[in-house]
Amino acid sequence: MTAFQTHTVDNQPPEFAPRDLWATDAALREAVLRESDDTHVARLAGYGALAGDELYRLSFDAHRDKPRLRTHDRFGHRIDTVEFHPAYHRLMSAAIEHGVASLSWQGASWSQPQPGAHVARAALSYLHHQVEPGTSCPLTMTHAAVPVLRHAPALAEWADKATAGPYDPRDIPIADKAGVTLGMGMTEKQGGSDVRANTTTATPHSADGAASLHAYSLVGHKWFFSAPMSDGFLVLAQAPGGLSCFLLPRRLPDGTKNAFQLMRLKDKLGDWSNASSEVEFTGASAWRIGDEGRGVATILEMVMLTRLDCMLGSAAEMRMALAQALHHASHRRAFGKHLLEQPLMRNVLADLALESEAALVLSMRVARAVDAAPRDPREAALARVATAIGKYWICKRAPAFVNEAQECLGGAGYVEESILPRLYRQAPLNSIWEGSGNIQCLDVLRALAREPAAGDALWTELETARGVHSAYDHALESLRSLLTTESHVEPSQARILVERLALALQAGLLFRAGSPMAAAFCTSRLQAGHGLVFGTLMHDTGFAAILDRAMPS
Ligand SMILES: Cc1cc2nc3c(=O)[nH]c(=O)nc-3n(C[C@H](O)[C@H](O)[C@H](O)COP(=O)(O)OP(=O)(O)OC[C@H]3O[C@@H](n4cnc5c(N)ncnc54)[C@H](O)[C@@H]3O)c2cc1C
């Protein structure tokens, strides 16, 4: 030892990465096989290894070096360009190459989707979001826009290039591009949840070459317009016949820049690798999709899919935060033991593990319902209501969850070199965007009141697990009395109803999956006695089995 060496570095965990995010996640592997089959397992295994290694490393650069808006070139021409760190482009290209934005639509005709592909894509999205949630935004919007585009046969090139193409970020007309990405614009200054208050106007201008394309000129603004370097955007605007849906290209077919300007980029709490802009449409050309006045109904298909990805994203944030906490606690010692051996830390970690797996099983079950929806009306009805339930509950749980996982690392969890601060800033986003918490809960009430098939499908799903546990059966009884009087559930009571539905769905799914988490989840979440924070499981909980299952090794 030299005279000035003050200490050796001891009692620190090894690096988390590289780590195979597929091979080390038993719950995910089981969920894919349970909700679909093994068709895409090799692809998922490949992406899990890539995500936990190269993409994990790149994600730090993509996040630290925020996108920059360039409104003009050096000569004063308007260019409205956003520049990204090269890591962002590599992340996008890896994800698109592996099907994160398209697997659901590949190798299948539009009317006969390949069974199981949605589930596999959901798993890809879950893997990707764990390491880089910012790029998940353009990926999910590109994926979700496809079914809407398919309703306009004249726009087939857009849907084809969104599903089959490679990542091609060049700002050129789509005829010259191999692949395209898509965004969406609904939110305006005066209203986001209340999209019918949109003020952007759409004036029909003329037949646009192909008579089947209805071209309009858009004047107005969008207040949140993420991924503004997408090639096209599905936007809502007021046409003469009412609020309508349009595809607005960034570049026009003749190569000229479309008439919209990026005013500024949002200075966001988190989500730093992803650009979210404010935009002004100054006579921008756009093609109508669906009938005039049917804008909300038309874009809803996209919204439902992005809501599923919000669930998957929040579940993914939980999984990564939990994996980091378990990894740290397995190596760090305090008061003579590894943290993982300290009884109270075991309670915290096990409680987090229950929550994480419950978030995953519900998200993957909804992915199967979405997958089966074109073939099975009951699954379509379940997807309708369970998406709103899951979007509300899982996204709401993420911020508190990530904070608790962060605390397991002590001060190291508050430092940017760990991924935890980034996850913590990201965690509230899925709850806010694409329909905030209250909007989801009111949507559940609406579905139950107006769509009997949705309530029936939900109840059938819950009934499937009846008899597995007395606490579960008791929860079903109290829900039944609420659901049979659903028309009397007041809006002010929507959150508590949706919370109970979500917990019952999660408990039932864990039992049906045969998960070792099921009984502890059921007793802690459906019976009185669990506290308001994580780490309040009963002393007789089977901590060892829960922790073994969740361990990312
Ligand atoms: C990072 C980020 C990226 C985004 N990207 C996009 C994008 O690309 N495209 C896009 O269109 N939008 C985007 N958004 C906007 C987002 O979808 C909206 O912010 C969201 O839908 C809420 O709308 P708002 O902000 O206008 O809030 P408001 O509609 O004003 O709602 C405020 C609050 O009031 C609640 N509320 C509203 N109505 C009721 C009611 N009847 N009863 C009870 N509570 C109610 C809401 O739940 C919410 O909590 C993005 C947002 C963020 C944060």
The ligand as a Tripos MOL2 file, in Angstrom:
@<TRIPOS>MOLECULE
LIG
   53    58     1     0     0
SMALL
NO_CHARGES

@<TRIPOS>ATOM
      1 C1        -44.0250   13.5610  -22.2710 C.3       1 LIG1
      2 C2        -45.3630   13.6850  -22.9090 C.ar      1 LIG1
      3 C3        -45.5040   13.3730  -24.2340 C.ar      1 LIG1
      4 C4        -46.7360   13.5210  -24.8630 C.ar      1 LIG1
      5 N1        -46.8380   13.2470  -26.1920 N.ar      1 LIG1
      6 C5        -48.0190   13.4520  -26.8260 C.ar      1 LIG1
      7 C6        -48.1570   13.2190  -28.2260 C.ar      1 LIG1
      8 O1        -47.2150   12.8040  -28.9030 O.2       1 LIG1
      9 N2        -49.3470   13.4620  -28.8110 N.ar      1 LIG1
     10 C7        -50.4170   13.9160  -28.1050 C.ar      1 LIG1
     11 O2        -51.4680   14.1150  -28.6840 O.2       1 LIG1
     12 N3        -50.3240   14.1460  -26.7710 N.ar      1 LIG1
     13 C8        -49.1600   13.9160  -26.1220 C.ar      1 LIG1
     14 N4        -49.0600   14.1590  -24.7740 N.ar      1 LIG1
     15 C9        -50.1740   14.7860  -24.1030 C.3       1 LIG1
     16 C10       -50.9410   13.8870  -23.1490 C.3       1 LIG1
     17 O3        -51.5840   12.8490  -23.8390 O.3       1 LIG1
     18 C11       -51.9000   14.7980  -22.3720 C.3       1 LIG1
     19 O4        -51.1010   15.6310  -21.5480 O.3       1 LIG1
     20 C12       -52.8950   14.0320  -21.5480 C.3       1 LIG1
     21 O5        -53.7910   13.3590  -22.3950 O.3       1 LIG1
     22 C13       -53.6920   14.9370  -20.6120 C.3       1 LIG1
     23 O6        -54.1940   16.0570  -21.2910 O.3       1 LIG1
     24 P1        -53.9390   17.5400  -20.7150 P.3       1 LIG1
     25 O7        -52.4750   17.7080  -20.4980 O.co2     1 LIG1
     26 O8        -54.5820   18.5250  -21.6170 O.co2     1 LIG1
     27 O9        -54.6420   17.5610  -19.3120 O.3       1 LIG1
     28 P2        -56.1950   17.8380  -19.0060 P.3       1 LIG1
     29 O10       -57.0420   17.2470  -20.0600 O.co2     1 LIG1
     30 O11       -56.3610   19.2680  -18.7050 O.co2     1 LIG1
     31 O12       -56.3680   16.9910  -17.6760 O.3       1 LIG1
     32 C14       -55.7760   17.4150  -16.4280 C.3       1 LIG1
     33 C15       -56.2110   16.4320  -15.3580 C.3       1 LIG1
     34 O13       -57.6070   16.4720  -15.2430 O.3       1 LIG1
     35 C16       -58.1400   15.1670  -15.2870 C.3       1 LIG1
     36 N5        -59.4700   15.2060  -15.9020 N.ar      1 LIG1
     37 C17       -59.8070   15.6190  -17.1390 C.ar      1 LIG1
     38 N6        -61.1190   15.4870  -17.3160 N.ar      1 LIG1
     39 C18       -61.6510   14.9940  -16.1710 C.ar      1 LIG1
     40 C19       -62.9470   14.6290  -15.7340 C.ar      1 LIG1
     41 N7        -64.0080   14.7170  -16.5230 N.pl3     1 LIG1
     42 N8        -63.0980   14.1550  -14.4600 N.ar      1 LIG1
     43 C20       -62.0390   14.0120  -13.6510 C.ar      1 LIG1
     44 N9        -60.7990   14.3310  -14.0010 N.ar      1 LIG1
     45 C21       -60.5940   14.8220  -15.2640 C.ar      1 LIG1
     46 C22       -57.1470   14.3420  -16.0990 C.3       1 LIG1
     47 O14       -57.2080   12.9550  -15.7530 O.3       1 LIG1
     48 C23       -55.8340   14.9700  -15.6640 C.3       1 LIG1
     49 O15       -55.3960   14.3600  -14.4780 O.3       1 LIG1
     50 C24       -47.8460   13.9900  -24.1240 C.ar      1 LIG1
     51 C25       -47.7020   14.2760  -22.7670 C.ar      1 LIG1
     52 C26       -46.4840   14.1320  -22.1580 C.ar      1 LIG1
     53 C27       -46.3470   14.4700  -20.7040 C.3       1 LIG1
@<TRIPOS>BOND
     1     1     2 1
     2     2     3 ar
     3     2    52 ar
     4     3     4 ar
     5     4     5 ar
     6     4    50 ar
     7     5     6 ar
     8     6     7 ar
     9     6    13 1
    10     7     8 2
    11     7     9 ar
    12     9    10 ar
    13    10    11 2
    14    10    12 ar
    15    12    13 ar
    16    13    14 ar
    17    14    15 1
    18    14    50 ar
    19    15    16 1
    20    16    17 1
    21    16    18 1
    22    18    19 1
    23    18    20 1
    24    20    21 1
    25    20    22 1
    26    22    23 1
    27    23    24 1
    28    24    25 2
    29    24    26 1
    30    24    27 1
    31    27    28 1
    32    28    29 2
    33    28    30 1
    34    28    31 1
    35    31    32 1
    36    32    33 1
    37    33    34 1
    38    33    48 1
    39    34    35 1
    40    35    36 1
    41    35    46 1
    42    36    37 ar
    43    36    45 ar
    44    37    38 ar
    45    38    39 ar
    46    39    40 ar
    47    39    45 ar
    48    40    41 1
    49    40    42 ar
    50    42    43 ar
    51    43    44 ar
    52    44    45 ar
    53    46    47 1
    54    46    48 1
    55    48    49 1
    56    50    51 ar
    57    51    52 ar
    58    52    53 1
@<TRIPOS>SUBSTRUCTURE
     1 LIG1         1 GROUP 0 **** ****
